[in-house]
């Protein structure tokens, strides 16, 4: 069986990984006023953050259309694929994956296996890369989906926004009511719970928020018996990303550390300056033994 891997642009995979692992990325749309842009196709992250600072209207997003997905699946079927594993951003922040699952009975020319990452950015990317690795090793879509559920269980994310107002404005913060009065005076530590974004801790500065997140990573490293991989995410904040990277490399020399960028679609909701850590069991070291022992 020839199986394709599809994801959305909110996974923020590098162009090199997309090409190397033959991943098909469907872009999400960002809207400024009456103008629409396909993420990382018609607008870059740099252009987005520059425009976000100066545009008279703050941007919004719209879901990938089912027509886009149908076109993608049709192209894959025509290219000789029998199946597609379709991995997408969290159902807790968009209804897209639910809509896709309802639509799939209309897709008759290729077998689609949808998967809800329950996260976005680097966490979603790890699942996509694991799927690509396992498909290349000859595993069936059913076996891959089983392993995606396992890596999803190991995934952790904690992040801090420079300005909480964007999450409140777009309705993506589940427990916003208790924080709104302190929008400008706190740097909340946020995470995903059941696929939804929630604030779990209030800090006064970015430095203190980082210390809190680093402590959570240290606790996770101590608690697990498998290799972790972490992505340091930034939203147009490369200087702080470099500082976090240097500190984590010094503190955890055996940890595999990636750097990622929060692009336009997620940037609409978290704003410029966001920083975070996303980790999971290392997809690249996902072994044959683990696959067989934990089917």
N, C-alpha and C positions, 0 to 999 in steps of 0.2 A: 504493500500500500504506500502510495506517495502522499506524504502529509506536509501541508504548508503551515507556517506560523504567521498569524495576523495579530496586530495590536494597534492601539491608537497612539497619536503623537504625544499624549501625556505621559508615556513611559520614558520619554526623553533619552532614548537610546542614541549612542553616537553613530555617526554615518559609517564609521569603520565597522562597528558591530552589526549594523543593519546589512551591510554588504557581506561581511565575513560569514554570518550565520543565516543568510538568505531570508531575512525577516521582511514581512510586508506591513508597512505602516500607513494607516488611514489618518489623514489630518483632521483635527477638530477646528472649528471656525471661531475666530475672535471678531468681535464687532466694536467698532468705534463709530458712534452715531449711525449713519446710514451706510458706512463702508464695512465690508466684510473681508476677512483675510484668513486663508488657510495657514494654520500654525506651522512654522518652519518651512513653509513653501512660499508664501506670499509676504510673510513678515518674520523677521528674525527676532531673537530675544532682545538684542541690543536696540533694535528699532522700536520694539514694543515698549520697553521701559522708558526710553526717551519720549515716546509719544504719550505714555501714561502720565508723565510729569507735566505735560503742556496742553493736553487735549481739553477742550471745554467740557466734554462729557466723559465720565469714567467708562471704561470698556466693559463689555459683557461677553458671554460665550453662548454658543448654541451647540446642541448635540450633533454628532455625526448622524447624517440621515440614513434611513434604511436603504434608500436608493444608492448611497455611496457603498454600503456594505454589499448590496446585491451585485453592484458592478465589480467590486473586488472579488467576490466569490465566483462570479461568472468568468472573470479573467483567469482565475486559478484553475477552474474546471477546464477551460479551453487550453490551458498550458499543460494539462495532463495530471493534475492533482486529483486524488480520490477523496481526500479529507482535509479539513483545516481546523486547527486549534486556535480559537479566537479569544485572546486575553485582553481584558479591558479594565479601565479605571473603576473605582469603587462604586457599588450600587448605593452606598450611603451618601454620596454627593452628587449623583446623577441617576436618572431613571433609564439611561441608555441600555445597560445590559439587560434589564427587565424587558424593555421594548424589543430588543434584539431576540431574546428567547421566545417571545410571543410571535415574532415574525418568521422564525426559522422553518415552520412547516411549509412556507412558500418557497424555500430553497430546496430544489429537487435534483439539481445537477451535481451536487457535492455534499458530502456529509460534514456538518459543522458541529464542533464541540466547543460551546461557549464556556468561558471561565471568568468568574468575578474575582479580581485580584484583592478586593476590599481595601485597596490602597491606591497610590499613584506614584509617579516619578520613579526613583530608584528601586522601590519595593516591587512595583509592577515590572520594571526592567529585569530584575533578578528572575522573576517567574518566566518571562519571555525567553531569557537566555537559557534557563534550565530546560524549558520545553524544546528549544532548538537543539541543545546538546543531546537530549534523549532521543529525539527524532533522528538525528544524524547517527546515533548508535543503534538504530533499528527498532526502538520500542514502539508499540502500538499507541494510538491516541488514547485508548482507555488506560493504559499503563502510565502514560504521561500525565493525564488528568489526576490520577491517584497521587503521583509524586508532586504535582502542583499544590494539592491540598496540604501535603506535608511541609513543603517549604513555606507556604502561607502561614502555617501554625508557628513557624520559627521567626516570623518577620516582626520586627519592632520598629517604631518610628516615634521620634520626639522632635519637635521643631518650635521655633520662636519667631514671631513676626515682629517687624519693626513698628507696624501700625495695625492694630486689631480691627480698625473700622472697615477694611475691605471684606473680611470674613463676615462681619455683621451685616454689611450692606448687601452682600450676595446671598445671605441666608445659609451659609455653609457651616456656621458654628452652632452646634447643637445646644450648648448650654450658655448662650450669650447673655441671657437676662441678668445674671449676677455680676457681669463684668462691664456692662456698657457704661456705667458711671465712672469707670476708671480707665477708659480707653487710652488716654494720653499719659497715664501715670504708671503703667505696669508693662512688663514684658512677660506675658503668660507663656508657660510651657504647654504645648498642645500635643495631642496624639490622636490616633484613630482607634475608636472602640466600636466594634460591630460595623466597621466601615464608615462610621461617622466621625467628624472632627469634634473633639471636645477639649476644653481647657482643664488641666488637672493641677496646675500649680502657678502661683503668682510670684514673679520676681520683679525687682525694681530696675535691674540693668541687664543688658545683653550678656555681660560677663558672668553675672550670677546665674542667668538662665543656662548658659553654656556649662557652667560647673555642675548644675543639677542634671543636665542631659548626659554629661560625661560620666557622672556617678551611676546613672542608670545603665549605661553601656558597660561600665566596669562590673557592675553586679551581674549583668547578663553573661559576660565572658566567664566569670567565676562559676556561674550556675550550670553551664552547658558542657557537654562532653564531646562536642563536635566543633569544627572550625567555623568561625563567624567571618562574615565579610560585611564591611560598612561603607556606605556612600555618604560623603559630606556634601549636602545640597546647599546651593546658594541662589538667591534671586538678585542677580546683578550686584553681588557683594563679594567680588573676587579677593579683595584684601583680607577680609575676615575669614573667608574660606581657607586662604593660605595659612593664616594663623592657627585655625582649628586643625588643619592637616598636620602642620609641624608639631603641634602639641600632642596630638593623638599618636603620631609616629614615635615620638619620644616616650610616651607613656605606655604604649602597647606595641613594641617593636615586631611582634609576631603576627599582628593583625593585618589582614589584607584590606587596604583602604583605597576606595575609588573616590573620584570627585564628580559631582553632577551639577547640572544647572536647571533651575526652575524656569521654564519657558512661559510663553504668553498665556496659555489656557489656565494653568494653575496660578500664574502670576496675577491674573484678574482677581482671584479670590484671596490670595495671601499678601499681595503687594510687594513692592520693591524692598530689598534688604532682608528678606526672610532667610533664615539659616536653620539647618536641621541635620539630624543623623537618621539614616535608615539602615537597618541591618537584618541579616538573615543567615541561615546556614549557607555556607559558601557553595553556590551553584556549580562552580568550576571544579570543586573537589567532591561533587556528588557521585558516590562510587557505585559500582556494580553490586557490591556487597549490600549497601544500604537499600538499593532498589529491590533486591531479591528478599532480604530479610524483612523489609517493611513494604510489602506489596500494596 
